[in-house]
Amino acid sequence: MSTATAKTELEGVELAAPDRERLAALLVGQGRPPRPSALSASLTFGWRAMLKIKHVPEQLFDVTAFPIMLVLMYTYLFGGALAGSTEEYIQFLLPGIMVMSVVMITMYTGIAVNTDIAKGVFDRFRTLPIWRPAPMVGYLLGDVLRYLLASFVMLAVGMAIGFRPDGGVLGVLAGIALLIVFSFAFSWIWTMFGLLLRSEKSVMGVSMMVIFPLTFLSNVFVDPKTMPGWLQAFVNNSPVTHLATAVRDLMEGAWPATEIAWTLGWAGVLLVVFGSATMRLYNRK
């Protein structure tokens, strides 16, 4: 179709002359908007994930009320028995319980993916001329806000009941940054299950079966030295133990290079293995 033909066909349309010129140019393939970059597409889907929170604010309960409940419950139930006082126990507990809470809420990424698949939303995403992993990356970027919110809520509650990090602001921020990096990589497990399983209840059930043993069989609550030898072997090599130790030491003002390396190594393995599996399932879905 020539530009002249396109203009002729638009003569009966009630548009201003400049608008007709622009529309005619689009009809002949001129002035077509460029394809969005991978970063732009991912950020757009991340913004979509945050808008869901705006429209359904109840989603924030698991990153506000739930973390507050965990901090208060474990501190005052077990602090006196395990450490002699709640003030002393909160110094050990808070970094660990922060790790546990954020790792637990990563499962909601898989639930959100599964829900969109059930509603047919992903069928529309697949037809868009965008970077293929953008919807998945967008989910995870949107959930980073939830991880940050949960971390700062728990930190505020901990400070109110006696937590005092010797590492200061920089140590706390470094610990939270490491936690966010690991949680981003860990979330790819649940995006895979979100694509693989048939219902969101199935995703939640499988997530609980993995997360509960992984977080409780760690050094989140107690020093592994008090555990049987066979259990110590598992706990000392758990990715959650390495993460909790690294976050705890950073907030205490130390630089645990070995634990940081282990944590980043686990994050890299999780990202490569489950990220690849997620995209393979997504392309075949």
FENQUILIN-V845733 format. One record per backbone hydrogen bond with DSSP energy under -1.0 kcal/mol. CO is the residue of the C=O (numbers start at 1). NH is the residue of the N-H. If there is no record, write none. Layout:
CO_NH ; CO_NH
//
This chain:
2_6 ; 3_7 ; 4_8 ; 5_9 ; 8_11 ; 10_13 ; 13_15 ; 16_20 ; 17_21 ; 18_22 ; 19_23 ; 20_24 ; 21_25 ; 22_26 ; 23_27 ; 24_28 ; 25_30 ; 26_29 ; 37_41 ; 38_42 ; 39_43 ; 40_44 ; 41_45 ; 42_46 ; 43_47 ; 44_48 ; 45_49 ; 46_50 ; 47_51 ; 48_52 ; 50_54 ; 51_55 ; 52_56 ; 56_59 ; 57_60 ; 58_61 ; 60_63 ; 61_66 ; 64_68 ; 65_69 ; 66_70 ; 67_71 ; 68_72 ; 69_73 ; 70_74 ; 71_75 ; 72_76 ; 73_77 ; 74_78 ; 75_79 ; 78_82 ; 79_83 ; 85_89 ; 86_90 ; 89_93 ; 90_94 ; 93_97 ; 94_98 ; 95_99 ; 96_100 ; 97_101 ; 98_102 ; 99_103 ; 100_104 ; 101_105 ; 104_107 ; 105_108 ; 106_109 ; 107_111 ; 108_112 ; 109_113 ; 110_114 ; 111_115 ; 112_116 ; 113_117 ; 114_118 ; 115_119 ; 116_121 ; 117_120 ; 121_125 ; 122_126 ; 125_128 ; 128_130 ; 131_134 ; 133_137 ; 134_138 ; 135_139 ; 136_140 ; 137_141 ; 138_142 ; 139_143 ; 140_144 ; 143_147 ; 144_148 ; 145_149 ; 146_150 ; 147_151 ; 148_152 ; 149_153 ; 150_154 ; 151_155 ; 152_156 ; 153_157 ; 154_158 ; 155_159 ; 156_160 ; 157_161 ; 158_163 ; 165_168 ; 167_171 ; 168_172 ; 169_173 ; 170_174 ; 171_175 ; 172_176 ; 173_177 ; 174_178 ; 175_179 ; 176_180 ; 177_181 ; 178_182 ; 179_183 ; 180_184 ; 181_185 ; 182_186 ; 183_187 ; 185_188 ; 186_189 ; 187_191 ; 188_192 ; 189_193 ; 190_194 ; 191_195 ; 192_196 ; 193_197 ; 199_203 ; 200_204 ; 201_205 ; 202_206 ; 203_207 ; 204_208 ; 205_209 ; 206_210 ; 207_211 ; 208_212 ; 210_214 ; 211_215 ; 212_216 ; 213_217 ; 216_218 ; 223_226 ; 224_227 ; 228_232 ; 229_233 ; 231_235 ; 232_236 ; 235_238 ; 238_242 ; 239_243 ; 240_244 ; 241_245 ; 242_246 ; 243_247 ; 244_248 ; 245_249 ; 246_250 ; 247_251 ; 248_252 ; 249_254 ; 250_253 ; 251_167 ; 255_257 ; 256_260 ; 257_261 ; 258_262 ; 259_263 ; 260_264 ; 261_265 ; 262_266 ; 263_267 ; 264_268 ; 265_269 ; 266_270 ; 267_271 ; 268_272 ; 269_273 ; 270_274 ; 271_275 ; 272_276 ; 273_277 ; 274_278 ; 275_279 ; 276_280 ; 277_281 ; 278_282 ; 279_283 ; 280_284 ; 281_285
//
